[in-house]
Amino acid sequence: MAQSNETADWVSRFADEVIAESESRAQGKPVVVASGLSPSGPIHLGNLREVMTPHLVADEVRRRGHEVRHLISWDDYDRYRKVPAGVPGVDESWAEHIGKPLTSVPAPEGSAYPNWAEHFKAAMTEALDALGVEFDGISQTAQYTSGVYREQVLHAMRHRGDIDAILAQYRTKKQPQKKSQKPVDEAELEAAEGSGAAGEDDGSTGAGGYFPYKPYCARCGKDFTTVTAYDDESTELTYTCTTEGCGFGETVRLSEFNRGKLVWKVDWPMRWAFEGVIFEPSGVDHSSPGSSFQVGGQIVRIFDGKQPIGPMYAFVGISGMAKMSSSKGGVPTPGDALRIMEPQLLRWLYARRKPNQSFKIAFDQEIQRLYDEWDKLSAKVEDDSALPADAAAYSRAVGTAAGELPRTPRPLPYRTLASVADITAGAEDQTLRILGELDPEHPLTELAEVRPRLDRAEAWINTHVPADQRTVVRAAPNGELLSTLGEQDRASLRMLVDGLDTHWSLDGLTTLVYGVPKLMAGLEAEAKPTPELKVAQRAFFALLYQLLVGRDTGPRLPTLLLAVGQDRVRKLLGA
């Protein structure tokens, strides 16, 4: 049942449209939604929007009792266009394979997979499994080389004049320039960049006329080929190869020939008709005149099909990729994100924003704020105070129609776990001791209770926090600093040390460290902070950080104190 307009989120509204469109087609088949991904290199977080948008809609349709197929077309029969930078096990020698199908290119050195396409498909498939995305994968290499599309190819060749006439309407229009990739910490990752859509190929016109089909050369295996003649009745096709040093040419029967494919602007709408696709989003680059989605809406009629409902989706930005840069080719992948965040959080980032709204995924300190926001939403959902759209996004994040995703049994704050991981350098006995003292009334008894969130926080500390920002507790007191302290500072330190026993919990130490400057100012511990008091608190905190870790800042002080332990705190503070 559809939700009311007041409570419906964007997913529900698209689900309404998809179900209505499916019923209007009266096809009596499962509702088909689709995504397309090209494993031409690492499949990044921008490309993930190509999958998550139809996944969320498909899941909503499935929750309403309809049978759904989510197709992911692996565009692995696309040509290998360039050698991506920064891929381990790959060097410039891979340039010799440019022009071959992705499934004919060797995998990176040391890979367990048989070819380039399978290598990059595997990483994405693993991430989608962790995210709870159900899909039917279709290899376009398998489709074309086994002759599944034979009739569609022959049909396109018979109607090449009609296709050419449609494309001709747009060829004189100026195409928008492709945006260059900015440095990755400010990056807007174009979500369609890794899909077959990026090619925007519409075939070629030569002496023999226009042909929407591109053979791969029988000798060199590359697509630097030109169709010079075609006979509709016999299906005889003649092509020549222009690869340097090749120059091969032959005549084949297209009714038997399986080593080629339709050009992209014809291939995509052909698939819409062939699969009966009802919903498939596309990136912003496909919304301009002459782009694949726009032209496809006319070409699909040649195949007796209909264009799917196709919302445009916006860019996905990245913040804080300290170890990755676009100049080195290291745009982050879903697997990279899942190493530092739980699947629920990553699903939520895609679910809470409409497809046409851009957003950023945090790899820097911002991830702590995102987790705080997520935990607050969880609490609101728990007490039934969340807004309907927020509750819907939460529901879509924590599970699918098939059930809830595995979750951390006791989700302690991410920033706390990260601080503890930072201070203990991953030592499990110390980690358990500190986390067990956070809440003495409900002590943690085993680390399994806080996993996998603890593992994600530890991975973030180890891979995305620069070494000069890591926390190292002093081995000995800072005698020089202690000797220069005035009586006010000494009294503040004594008050803190005297309160450790009775305040030894996360909440208790929070009250203590914020309360000492208030009491020193003659105020009640519960007094609201004034501008002057905030200055005093900052100065007190900086003193504690200097005495404990030799810097002016660090992890939250209550967590730091717990991590250091009472005896060591007393020693370092000169007690």
C-alpha positions as CSV (number, residue, x, y, z in Angstrom):
1,M,0.0,0.0,0.0
2,A,1.3,3.4,-0.9
3,Q,2.1,5.9,1.8
4,S,0.4,9.3,2.1
5,N,2.2,12.3,0.5
6,E,2.8,13.7,4.0
7,T,4.8,10.6,5.2
8,A,6.2,9.2,2.0
9,D,9.9,9.4,1.4
10,W,11.5,9.6,-2.1
11,V,11.8,5.8,-2.2
12,S,8.1,5.3,-1.6
13,R,7.1,7.9,-4.2
14,F,9.3,6.1,-6.9
15,A,7.9,2.8,-5.8
16,D,4.4,4.1,-6.4
17,E,5.4,5.2,-9.9
18,V,7.2,1.9,-10.7
19,I,4.2,-0.3,-9.6
20,A,1.8,1.9,-11.6
21,E,4.0,1.7,-14.7
22,S,4.4,-2.1,-14.3
23,E,0.6,-2.5,-14.1
24,S,0.1,-0.2,-17.1
25,R,2.3,-2.4,-19.2
26,A,0.3,-5.4,-18.1
27,Q,3.2,-7.7,-18.7
28,G,2.5,-10.1,-16.0
29,K,6.2,-10.4,-15.1
30,P,8.4,-9.4,-12.2
31,V,9.0,-5.7,-11.9
32,V,12.4,-5.1,-13.4
33,V,14.8,-2.4,-12.2
34,A,18.3,-2.1,-13.6
35,S,21.8,-0.8,-13.0
36,G,24.8,-0.8,-15.2
37,L,28.4,-1.0,-14.1
38,S,31.6,-1.2,-16.1
39,P,34.5,-3.0,-14.3
40,S,37.0,-0.9,-16.1
41,G,38.9,-0.2,-12.9
42,P,38.0,0.2,-9.2
43,I,34.2,0.7,-8.9
44,H,33.9,3.8,-6.7
45,L,31.3,5.3,-4.3
46,G,29.9,7.5,-7.0
47,N,29.1,4.4,-9.0
48,L,27.4,2.9,-6.0
49,R,24.6,5.3,-6.4
50,E,23.8,3.7,-9.7
51,V,23.1,0.5,-7.7
52,M,21.7,1.9,-4.4
53,T,19.0,4.0,-6.0
54,P,17.2,1.1,-7.8
55,H,18.0,-1.2,-4.9
56,L,16.1,0.9,-2.4
57,V,13.2,1.3,-4.8
58,A,13.2,-2.4,-5.6
59,D,13.3,-3.3,-1.9
60,E,10.2,-1.1,-1.2
61,V,8.3,-2.7,-4.1
62,R,9.3,-6.1,-2.7
63,R,8.1,-5.1,0.8
64,R,4.7,-4.4,-0.7
65,G,4.5,-8.0,-1.9
66,H,5.5,-7.7,-5.6
67,E,8.1,-9.9,-7.3
68,V,11.1,-7.8,-8.4
69,R,14.3,-8.4,-10.3
70,H,17.2,-6.0,-9.9
71,L,19.5,-6.5,-12.8
72,I,23.1,-5.4,-12.7
73,S,24.5,-5.3,-16.2
74,W,28.2,-5.8,-16.0
75,D,29.4,-3.9,-19.0
76,D,32.4,-6.2,-19.2
77,Y,32.3,-6.3,-23.0
78,D,33.1,-2.6,-23.2
79,R,36.5,-1.7,-24.6
80,Y,39.4,-1.1,-22.3
81,R,39.9,2.6,-22.7
82,K,43.0,3.5,-20.6
83,V,45.3,2.3,-17.9
84,P,43.9,3.6,-14.6
85,A,46.5,5.1,-12.3
86,G,47.3,3.8,-8.8
87,V,46.0,0.2,-9.3
88,P,48.4,-2.2,-7.5
89,G,49.9,-4.7,-9.8
90,V,49.4,-2.6,-13.0
91,D,51.9,-0.7,-15.0
92,E,52.0,1.1,-18.4
93,S,52.5,-2.3,-20.1
94,W,48.7,-2.7,-19.8
95,A,48.4,0.0,-22.5
96,E,49.0,-2.7,-25.1
97,H,45.5,-4.0,-24.3
98,I,43.6,-0.7,-25.0
99,G,40.8,-1.5,-27.4
100,K,40.1,-5.1,-26.2
101,P,37.0,-6.1,-24.3
102,L,37.5,-5.9,-20.5
103,T,37.2,-9.6,-20.2
104,S,40.2,-10.1,-22.6
105,V,42.5,-7.9,-20.6
106,P,44.8,-9.6,-18.0
107,A,44.0,-9.1,-14.4
108,P,46.4,-7.0,-12.3
109,E,49.6,-8.9,-11.2
110,G,48.9,-11.2,-8.4
111,S,45.1,-11.3,-8.8
112,A,43.2,-14.5,-8.1
113,Y,40.8,-13.7,-11.0
114,P,41.1,-14.7,-14.7
115,N,40.8,-11.2,-16.2
116,W,40.5,-7.5,-15.6
117,A,36.7,-7.4,-15.5
118,E,36.4,-10.3,-13.0
119,H,39.0,-8.8,-10.7
120,F,37.0,-5.5,-10.3
121,K,33.6,-7.2,-10.3
122,A,34.6,-9.3,-7.4
123,A,35.4,-6.4,-5.1
124,M,32.1,-4.8,-5.9
125,T,30.1,-8.0,-5.5
126,E,31.6,-8.5,-2.0
127,A,30.6,-5.0,-1.0
128,L,27.1,-5.4,-2.3
129,D,26.7,-8.6,-0.4
130,A,27.7,-6.8,2.8
131,L,25.2,-4.1,2.0
132,G,22.4,-6.5,1.6
133,V,21.8,-5.8,-2.1
134,E,20.1,-8.6,-3.9
135,F,20.6,-8.6,-7.7
136,D,20.8,-10.7,-10.8
137,G,24.2,-10.1,-12.5
138,I,24.3,-10.2,-16.3
139,S,27.7,-10.3,-18.1
140,Q,27.4,-8.5,-21.4
141,T,30.4,-10.5,-22.6
142,A,28.4,-13.7,-22.1
143,Q,25.2,-12.1,-23.6
144,Y,27.0,-11.0,-26.8
145,T,29.4,-13.9,-27.3
146,S,26.7,-16.5,-26.9
147,G,24.4,-14.9,-29.4
148,V,21.7,-13.9,-26.9
149,Y,21.3,-10.5,-28.6
150,R,21.6,-11.8,-32.1
151,E,18.1,-10.8,-33.3
152,Q,18.5,-7.4,-31.6
153,V,21.8,-6.8,-33.4
154,L,20.3,-7.8,-36.8
155,H,17.2,-5.7,-36.1
156,A,19.4,-2.7,-35.3
157,M,21.4,-3.1,-38.5
158,R,18.2,-3.4,-40.6
159,H,17.0,-0.1,-39.0
160,R,20.4,1.6,-39.0
161,G,18.9,4.4,-41.2
162,D,16.2,5.1,-38.6
163,I,18.8,5.1,-35.8
164,D,21.1,7.4,-37.8
165,A,18.2,9.8,-38.4
166,I,17.5,10.1,-34.6
167,L,21.2,10.6,-33.8
168,A,21.6,13.1,-36.5
169,Q,19.2,15.4,-34.7
170,Y,21.8,15.8,-31.9
171,R,25.1,15.6,-33.7
172,T,25.3,19.3,-34.4
173,K,24.4,20.3,-30.9
174,K,27.3,21.2,-28.6
175,Q,28.0,18.5,-26.1
176,P,28.8,19.5,-22.5
177,Q,32.4,19.2,-21.5
178,K,33.2,16.3,-19.3
179,K,34.1,17.5,-15.8
180,S,37.6,16.8,-14.7
181,Q,38.2,15.0,-11.4
182,K,39.0,17.4,-8.6
183,P,41.4,16.4,-5.8
184,V,39.7,13.6,-4.0
185,D,39.3,15.4,-0.6
186,E,37.0,17.8,-2.4
187,A,35.9,15.3,-5.0
188,E,32.5,15.0,-6.6
189,L,32.7,11.5,-8.0
190,E,30.5,11.3,-11.1
191,A,28.3,8.4,-10.4
192,A,28.1,7.3,-14.0
193,E,31.8,7.5,-14.7
194,G,32.4,3.8,-14.3
195,S,29.4,2.6,-16.2
196,G,29.0,1.9,-19.9
197,A,27.2,5.1,-20.2
198,A,30.4,7.0,-20.0
199,G,31.3,6.0,-23.5
200,E,28.6,8.0,-25.3
201,D,29.5,6.2,-28.5
202,D,26.9,6.4,-31.3
203,G,28.6,4.5,-34.1
204,S,30.3,5.8,-37.2
205,T,29.5,6.9,-40.7
206,G,31.8,6.0,-43.5
207,A,31.7,5.2,-47.2
208,G,29.4,2.3,-46.6
209,G,26.9,4.4,-44.6
210,Y,26.1,4.4,-40.8
211,F,26.5,1.3,-38.8
212,P,25.5,0.9,-35.1
213,Y,27.7,-2.1,-34.6
214,K,31.4,-2.5,-33.7
215,P,33.3,-5.7,-34.3
216,Y,36.4,-6.8,-32.3
217,C,39.2,-7.7,-34.7
218,A,39.7,-11.4,-35.2
219,R,43.5,-11.0,-35.3
220,C,44.4,-8.4,-32.6
221,G,41.2,-8.6,-30.5
222,K,40.8,-4.8,-30.5
223,D,37.9,-2.6,-31.6
224,F,39.9,-0.2,-33.8
225,T,37.7,-1.4,-36.6
226,T,35.6,0.1,-39.4
227,V,32.6,-1.5,-40.9
228,T,32.8,-0.9,-44.7
229,A,29.9,-2.9,-46.0
230,Y,26.8,-4.8,-44.9
231,D,24.1,-6.7,-46.7
232,D,20.8,-7.0,-45.0
233,E,19.6,-10.2,-46.8
234,S,22.8,-12.3,-46.4
235,T,23.9,-10.5,-43.2
236,E,27.4,-10.4,-44.6
237,L,29.4,-7.7,-42.9
238,T,32.9,-6.5,-44.0
239,Y,35.2,-4.7,-41.6
240,T,38.9,-3.6,-41.6
241,C,41.1,-3.1,-38.6
242,T,43.2,0.1,-38.2
243,T,45.3,-1.0,-35.3
244,E,48.9,-0.2,-36.0
245,G,50.7,-3.3,-37.2
246,C,47.4,-5.2,-37.7
247,G,45.5,-4.1,-40.8
248,F,43.4,-7.3,-40.8
249,G,40.1,-7.4,-42.6
250,E,37.4,-10.0,-43.2
251,T,33.8,-10.6,-44.2
252,V,31.6,-12.5,-41.8
253,R,27.9,-13.4,-41.5
254,L,26.4,-11.3,-38.7
255,S,23.8,-14.1,-38.2
256,E,26.6,-16.2,-37.0
257,F,29.2,-13.8,-35.8
258,N,29.4,-13.1,-32.0
259,R,32.6,-11.0,-31.6
260,G,31.3,-7.5,-31.5
261,K,28.6,-5.3,-29.9
262,L,26.1,-2.5,-30.6
263,V,27.5,0.9,-29.9
264,W,26.5,2.3,-26.5
265,K,23.7,4.7,-27.5
266,V,22.0,1.8,-29.2
267,D,23.0,-0.9,-26.8
268,W,21.4,0.7,-23.8
269,P,17.9,1.2,-25.2
270,M,18.1,-2.3,-26.8
271,R,18.5,-3.7,-23.3
272,W,15.6,-1.7,-21.9
273,A,13.4,-3.3,-24.5
274,F,15.0,-6.8,-24.2
275,E,14.7,-6.9,-20.4
276,G,11.5,-4.9,-20.0
277,V,13.2,-2.5,-17.6
278,I,10.8,-0.2,-15.7
279,F,13.2,1.7,-13.5
280,E,16.8,2.7,-14.2
281,P,18.5,5.9,-12.9
282,S,21.2,7.8,-14.8
283,G,23.9,10.3,-13.9
284,V,23.6,14.0,-14.5
285,D,25.7,13.7,-17.7
286,H,22.8,11.9,-19.3
287,S,20.3,14.7,-18.9
288,S,21.7,16.9,-21.6
289,P,20.5,16.9,-25.2
290,G,22.1,14.2,-27.2
291,S,23.1,12.2,-24.1
292,S,22.6,8.4,-23.9
293,F,19.4,8.5,-21.8
294,Q,17.8,11.3,-23.8
295,V,18.5,9.7,-27.2
296,G,17.7,6.3,-25.9
297,G,14.2,7.4,-25.2
298,Q,13.6,7.6,-29.0
299,I,15.8,4.6,-30.1
300,V,14.1,2.2,-27.7
301,R,10.9,2.5,-29.8
302,I,12.8,0.9,-32.7
303,F,13.0,-2.2,-30.5
304,D,9.3,-2.0,-29.6
305,G,10.2,-1.0,-26.0
306,K,9.6,1.8,-23.6
307,Q,12.0,4.1,-21.8
308,P,12.2,3.3,-18.1
309,I,11.4,5.7,-15.3
310,G,14.8,7.3,-15.1
311,P,15.6,9.8,-12.3
312,M,18.8,11.7,-12.6
313,Y,21.2,11.2,-9.7
314,A,23.7,13.7,-8.4
315,F,27.3,13.5,-7.5
316,V,28.7,11.8,-4.4
317,G,31.5,13.7,-2.7
318,I,34.3,12.5,-0.5
319,S,35.8,14.3,2.5
320,G,39.2,13.5,4.0
321,M,40.8,10.9,1.8
322,A,44.3,11.4,3.3
323,K,45.7,8.3,1.8
324,M,44.0,8.6,-1.6
325,S,44.2,11.2,-4.4
326,S,42.6,11.4,-7.8
327,S,46.0,12.1,-9.3
328,K,47.2,8.7,-8.1
329,G,43.9,7.1,-9.3
330,G,42.8,6.2,-5.8
331,V,39.1,7.1,-5.7
332,P,37.5,5.3,-2.8
333,T,35.4,2.2,-3.3
334,P,32.4,0.8,-1.3
335,G,34.9,-1.7,0.1
336,D,37.1,1.2,1.4
337,A,34.0,2.7,3.1
338,L,32.9,-0.6,4.6
339,R,36.3,-1.0,6.2
340,I,35.7,2.1,8.4
341,M,31.9,2.1,8.7
342,E,29.1,-0.4,9.2
343,P,26.8,-1.3,6.2
344,Q,23.9,0.4,7.9
345,L,25.6,3.8,8.0
346,L,26.6,3.6,4.3
347,R,23.1,2.5,3.3
348,W,21.7,5.4,5.3
349,L,23.8,8.0,3.5
350,Y,22.3,6.9,0.2
351,A,18.7,6.4,1.5
352,R,18.3,9.7,3.3
353,R,19.0,11.9,0.3
354,K,16.9,12.2,-2.9
355,P,18.7,11.0,-6.0
356,N,19.1,14.6,-7.3
357,Q,20.7,15.7,-4.0
358,S,24.5,15.5,-3.8
359,F,26.1,14.4,-0.5
360,K,29.5,13.6,0.9
361,I,30.9,10.4,2.5
362,A,33.4,11.1,5.2
363,F,36.8,9.5,5.6
364,D,38.0,12.2,7.9
365,Q,36.9,13.4,11.4
366,E,33.5,14.1,10.0
367,I,32.8,10.3,10.2
368,Q,32.5,10.8,14.0
369,R,29.8,13.4,13.6
370,L,27.9,11.3,11.1
371,Y,27.9,8.4,13.6
372,D,26.7,10.7,16.3
373,E,23.9,11.8,14.1
374,W,23.1,8.2,13.2
375,D,23.0,7.2,16.9
376,K,20.7,10.1,17.7
377,L,18.3,9.0,14.9
378,S,18.4,5.4,16.3
379,A,17.4,6.7,19.7
380,K,14.5,8.7,18.2
381,V,13.3,5.7,16.2
382,E,13.4,3.7,19.4
383,D,11.2,6.2,21.3
384,D,9.0,6.9,18.3
385,S,10.0,10.5,18.1
386,A,11.6,10.5,14.6
387,L,10.0,12.3,11.7
388,P,8.3,9.9,9.3
389,A,10.8,10.5,6.4
390,D,13.8,10.0,8.8
391,A,12.3,6.9,10.3
392,A,11.7,5.5,6.7
393,A,15.4,6.2,5.8
394,Y,16.5,4.5,9.0
395,S,14.3,1.4,8.3
396,R,15.8,1.2,4.8
397,A,19.3,1.4,6.3
398,V,19.1,-1.3,8.9
399,G,17.5,-3.9,6.7
400,T,15.7,-5.1,3.6
401,A,12.6,-7.0,2.8
402,A,14.6,-10.1,3.5
403,G,15.4,-9.0,7.1
404,E,17.7,-6.9,9.2
405,L,21.4,-6.7,8.5
406,P,23.7,-8.0,11.2
407,R,24.4,-5.2,13.7
408,T,26.6,-4.3,16.6
409,P,24.9,-5.7,19.8
410,R,26.0,-2.7,21.9
411,P,26.7,0.3,19.7
412,L,28.9,2.5,21.8
413,P,29.7,5.9,20.4
414,Y,32.1,5.6,17.4
415,R,34.2,8.6,18.6
416,T,34.7,6.8,21.9
417,L,35.7,3.5,20.3
418,A,38.1,5.4,17.9
419,S,39.7,7.2,20.9
420,V,40.2,4.0,22.7
421,A,41.6,2.3,19.6
422,D,44.0,5.2,19.2
423,I,45.2,5.2,22.8
424,T,45.6,1.4,23.1
425,A,47.0,0.8,19.6
426,G,44.5,-2.2,19.4
427,A,45.6,-4.0,22.5
428,E,42.5,-6.0,23.3
429,D,43.0,-6.4,27.1
430,Q,43.5,-2.7,27.5
431,T,40.5,-2.0,25.2
432,L,38.3,-4.3,27.2
433,R,39.5,-2.7,30.5
434,I,38.7,0.8,29.3
435,L,35.4,0.0,27.7
436,G,34.4,-2.0,30.7
437,E,34.8,1.1,32.9
438,L,32.7,3.4,30.8
439,D,29.5,2.5,32.6
440,P,30.1,0.7,35.9
441,E,26.4,-0.1,36.3
442,H,26.4,-2.0,33.0
443,P,30.0,-3.1,32.4
444,L,31.1,-4.5,29.1
445,T,32.2,-8.0,29.6
446,E,33.5,-9.0,26.1
447,L,34.6,-7.1,23.0
448,A,32.2,-9.1,20.8
449,E,29.4,-6.9,22.2
450,V,30.9,-3.8,20.5
451,R,31.9,-5.5,17.2
452,P,31.9,-4.9,14.3
453,R,31.7,-1.2,15.1
454,L,34.9,-1.4,17.2
455,D,36.8,-2.9,14.3
456,R,35.6,-0.2,11.9
457,A,36.7,2.5,14.3
458,E,40.1,0.9,14.8
459,A,40.5,0.6,11.0
460,W,39.7,4.3,10.6
461,I,42.3,5.3,13.2
462,N,44.9,3.1,11.6
463,T,44.3,4.2,8.0
464,H,42.9,7.7,8.0
465,V,44.4,9.5,11.0
466,P,47.9,10.9,10.2
467,A,50.7,9.7,12.4
468,D,51.3,13.2,13.9
469,Q,47.6,13.2,15.1
470,R,47.8,9.9,16.8
471,T,47.7,9.9,20.6
472,V,50.8,8.8,22.6
473,V,50.5,9.0,26.4
474,R,53.6,10.4,28.1
475,A,55.9,7.8,29.6
476,A,56.9,10.1,32.5
477,P,55.6,13.3,34.1
478,N,56.4,16.7,32.4
479,G,58.5,17.9,35.3
480,E,59.4,21.2,33.6
481,L,55.8,22.2,33.0
482,L,54.7,21.0,36.5
483,S,57.4,23.1,38.1
484,T,56.2,26.3,36.4
485,L,52.5,26.0,37.4
486,G,50.9,28.6,39.5
487,E,48.8,27.9,42.6
488,Q,45.5,28.1,40.6
489,D,46.6,25.4,38.2
490,R,47.9,23.2,41.0
491,A,44.7,23.5,42.9
492,S,42.7,22.6,39.7
493,L,44.8,19.5,39.2
494,R,44.4,18.5,42.9
495,M,40.6,18.9,42.6
496,L,40.6,16.7,39.6
497,V,42.8,14.0,41.1
498,D,40.8,14.0,44.3
499,G,37.6,13.4,42.3
500,L,38.8,10.4,40.3
501,D,37.7,7.7,42.7
502,T,34.1,8.9,42.9
503,H,33.8,9.9,39.3
504,W,35.4,6.9,37.5
505,S,33.0,6.4,34.7
506,L,32.5,8.1,31.4
507,D,29.6,10.2,32.6
508,G,31.3,10.9,36.0
509,L,34.6,12.0,34.4
510,T,32.7,14.2,32.0
511,T,31.0,16.0,35.0
512,L,34.4,16.2,36.7
513,V,36.5,17.7,34.0
514,Y,33.9,20.3,33.1
515,G,33.1,21.0,36.7
516,V,36.6,21.7,38.1
517,P,36.9,25.1,36.3
518,K,33.3,26.0,37.5
519,L,34.2,25.2,41.2
520,M,37.5,27.0,40.9
521,A,35.5,30.1,39.8
522,G,33.2,29.8,42.8
523,L,30.3,28.4,40.8
524,E,28.1,25.4,41.3
525,A,29.1,22.3,39.3
526,E,25.8,22.5,37.4
527,A,26.2,26.2,36.5
528,K,25.7,27.1,32.9
529,P,28.9,28.1,31.1
530,T,29.6,31.8,30.5
531,P,32.1,33.1,27.9
532,E,34.7,33.6,30.7
533,L,34.1,30.1,32.0
534,K,34.5,28.6,28.6
535,V,37.9,30.3,28.3
536,A,38.9,28.9,31.7
537,Q,37.7,25.4,30.6
538,R,39.7,25.5,27.4
539,A,42.8,26.5,29.3
540,F,42.3,23.7,31.9
541,F,41.8,21.1,29.1
542,A,44.9,22.3,27.3
543,L,46.9,21.9,30.5
544,L,45.6,18.3,31.0
545,Y,46.4,17.4,27.4
546,Q,50.0,18.8,27.7
547,L,50.6,16.8,30.9
548,L,49.0,13.6,29.6
549,V,49.9,13.5,25.8
550,G,52.2,16.4,25.2
551,R,49.8,18.3,22.9
552,D,47.2,21.0,23.3
553,T,44.4,18.7,22.0
554,G,43.6,15.0,21.8
555,P,40.8,12.5,22.4
556,R,37.9,13.5,24.6
557,L,39.3,13.9,28.1
558,P,36.9,11.6,29.9
559,T,37.8,8.8,27.5
560,L,41.5,9.7,27.7
561,L,41.5,9.6,31.5
562,L,39.8,6.2,31.5
563,A,42.3,4.9,29.0
564,V,45.3,6.1,30.9
565,G,44.1,4.6,34.2
566,Q,43.8,6.2,37.6
567,D,47.3,5.4,38.8
568,R,49.0,6.7,35.7
569,V,46.8,9.8,35.6
570,R,47.8,10.6,39.2
571,K,51.5,10.2,38.4
572,L,51.4,12.3,35.2
573,L,49.5,15.1,36.9
574,G,52.1,15.2,39.7
575,A,49.9,13.9,42.5
